[in-house]
Amino acid sequence: MEVISLSYNQNQKRELIMAHYTKPIYKKEINGDKIIKHGQACADYLEFNFEINDGKIQNLIFDGRGCAFMMASTDLLIKQVNNKNIEFVLDFIDKYDDFVKNKNSKVSENHLREMAIFKNVNEHPNRYFCATMLSSALKEKINEQR
């Protein structure tokens, strides 16, 4: 089996971030119940909602406003975890968090797919909170509902 490398150069990272910042796929108006989070170090504002059906995260959507890192990481995370089982989602979030927090992480870029573009956010502490806003909140809410 051939292994495909998902390494991105700086221009590709910038293009991917800007594409999901300017035209997020999963950004929808949320009517009814929603979970609200505010940025720890900036003015980011996030609303999201999801369902758990048959052990899977489903209908995960978001609304809000914020920096390119928050908006793009939120949209890309939803792409990776929507319609996946809870164990996969929690494992993915843990690996993503380790990857963006630790320069010497052993987590493979290939495992994280497009989320690997946020590798260097730990060089700017405020950006770390932006890039993990949904992942940390989603993990917390999943664990509350278990």
N, C-alpha and C positions, 0 to 999 in steps of 0.2 A: 504494500500500500504506500502510495506517495504521500509525503507530508508536505503540506502547503504552508509556507511561511506567511504570516499576516503582519509582518513588520511594516511600519509606515514611516516615510520620511516626513520632515517637518511640514512641507507644503501639503502633503496628503492629509496629515493630521489636522492642519488648519482648515482645509477644504471640508473635511468630514464634520468637524465641529461647527463650522459656519452653516453647512447644509442642514444640520439638525437643530441649530439655533434659529435660523430664519424660517425654516419650513418643517417644524416637528410633526412627525407622523401621528403620534399618540396624544397630542394636545387637543383636548375637547372641553367644551363647557360642561361642568359637572353640576347636575341638578340633583338635589337631595343630599343624602349623607356624604360627607367628605372629610378627609383628614387634612389638617392645615399645619404647615411647618414654616417657620421663619428662619432666615439665614442667621448663623451664629456670629458671622463676622462681616456681614454686608446686608444689603436690602433685598436679597432674594426672597421670594414668596412662592410657596408651593402648595397646591391642593392636589390630592389624589384620592382615588377610590379603586377598590378591587373586590372581587368575590373569591371565595374558596369553594369550589365544587369538585367533589370526588377526589379530594386531595391535591387539586391543582389551583394555581393562581390564574384567575380568568378576568377578562374585562378590565384589566389594569389600564387606567387612563390618568392623565394629569392636566392641570391648568395652572397658570401662574405667570410670574414674570421674574426675570433675573438675568444674570450674566450668561455669556455663551457657555461657560463650563457647566453651570447648573442645568440650563435648558438642554444642552446636547447630551450630557451624561444621563439625565432623566429619560430622554427619548430613547437613547441607545440601550439603557438598562431594560426598559420595558420591552424593547425588541428581543432581548435575550431571554427574558424570564416569563413573559406572558404565555399562558397555556402550558406551563411546565409544572411538574409536581413540586410540592413544598420542599422536600429534601434537596432537590436540585437547586431550587431558588436560594435556599439558605446557604448551601455549599458555595454557589456561585458568588453570592454577596460576600461571604467570608473570604474567598480567594481574591475577589476584586479589592476588598478593603486592605488585605495584606499587601497586595500588589502595589496599590497607590500610596500606602503608608510607608513601606519599607523599600529602600533602595536595593537591598540585597535579597529581595523576595525570590523564592524558588518557584513561584507560580509562573506557568508558561504563558507567554503572550498569545499563543495559539488557542489555549483554553479559554481565554477571555474574549477572543475575537476582536470586534471593533472597540470594545471597552478598553483595550490595551493602549489606546491613544492617550489615556489620562495618566500614563506611567509617571511622568515627572511633576505631577501636581504637588507632591510633597516638598518640592523646592520652594514653594510659595504657600505657607501654612493656610492662608485664607482660602486659597483655591482648593485645598483638600476638602474643606467643609462644603464648598460649592459642588464638587464632583462626587460627593458621597451623601448629598442631602436626601435623595430618594432611597438609596440603598440602606442607610441607617434607619430611616423612618419605616420603611417597608419591613425590614427585619424585626423591628420592635413590634409592629402591629401584627405580624404573623405569629410571633411568640405569644402575644397577648391572647390571640384567638385559639391557640392550641389547647 
